[in-house]
Amino acid sequence: MARKPIVGGNWKCNLDKAGVSALVTSLNGMDCTDCEVVVAPVAVHLGSVVDNVKAPIEVSGQNCNFKGNGAYTGEVSADQLVDMGAKWVILGHSERREYFKEDNEMLRQKLEYALSKGLKVIFCIGEKLEERNANKTLDVCKSQLEPVKDLLKPETVVIAYEPVWAIGTGVTATPEQAQETHKQIRDYLATVNADMASKIRIQYGGSANAANAPTLSACPDIDGFLVGGASLKPEFADIIKAIA
Ligand SMILES: O=C(COP(=O)(O)O)NO
């Protein structure tokens, strides 16, 4: 089953206006012919990125509210992301689960609402180091997917497997570790719906960079990357090239 590769750039809480402008200029020079590319600036920069980044690159929010507009101080709604021209939103990132206590129930509400507004979603899952060391990686990933399994349509949802112990640490999962877990996730999804499992794309995230992207890209169940730190650097182009 050929799945179109997809690379996301999660800019996290980084960059000022000048940095955004420079990064967008660099992105506009990248060859995105054979790979879907989605970039996720912070909300305050999203409009300017939408106005300046060139197609086919699409723009994503890094999060959104669990409902629409209203008395939710500090939140950004899916409605507003769509209105600003975003096509995607990242949900369930481990940093949101950790720092902002987003649990599976809240994330189901967010996913359901974002999809209802026409956004495509990169849905993040992944285990902590102690969970991997206790051989609970698949249990954790399944527990994060189970509550949303009926919402996982390949046309509108991409799964990002991001082992928490690899995020921002420079300790990337080995190709063997990544492929094993991606395959286990896909095998679990096949128990939900075989056709969906064969078509849904699963990105790897966690210290992906130009050096390790080629070997990770060769893994049959890795369909792309969700890149943090390296998405702010010119090497982002090399990651795109590696998976395309
Ligand atoms: O959080 C990440 C990965 O971050 P790094 O590439 O910096 O490990 N993607 O959403």
The ligand as an SDF file (V2000), in Angstrom:
LIG
                    3D

 10  9  0  0  0  0  0  0  0  0999 V2000
    8.0890   17.1170   19.5110 O   0  0  0  0  0  0  0  0  0  0  0  0
    8.4510   16.7940   18.4000 C   0  0  0  0  0  0  0  0  0  0  0  0
    9.8680   16.3540   18.1080 C   0  0  0  0  0  0  0  0  0  0  0  0
   10.7440   17.3360   18.6010 O   0  0  0  0  0  0  0  0  0  0  0  0
   12.3220   17.1440   18.3030 P   0  0  0  0  0  0  0  0  0  0  0  0
   12.4350   16.8760   16.8010 O   0  0  0  0  0  0  0  0  0  0  0  0
   12.9320   18.4540   18.6910 O   0  0  0  0  0  0  0  0  0  0  0  0
   12.7650   15.9760   19.1290 O   0  0  0  0  0  0  0  0  0  0  0  0
    7.6040   16.8290   17.3770 N   0  0  0  0  0  0  0  0  0  0  0  0
    6.3070   17.1940   17.5950 O   0  0  0  0  0  0  0  0  0  0  0  0
  1  2  2  0
  2  3  1  0
  2  9  1  0
  3  4  1  0
  4  5  1  0
  5  6  2  0
  5  7  1  0
  5  8  1  0
  9 10  1  0
M  END
$$$$
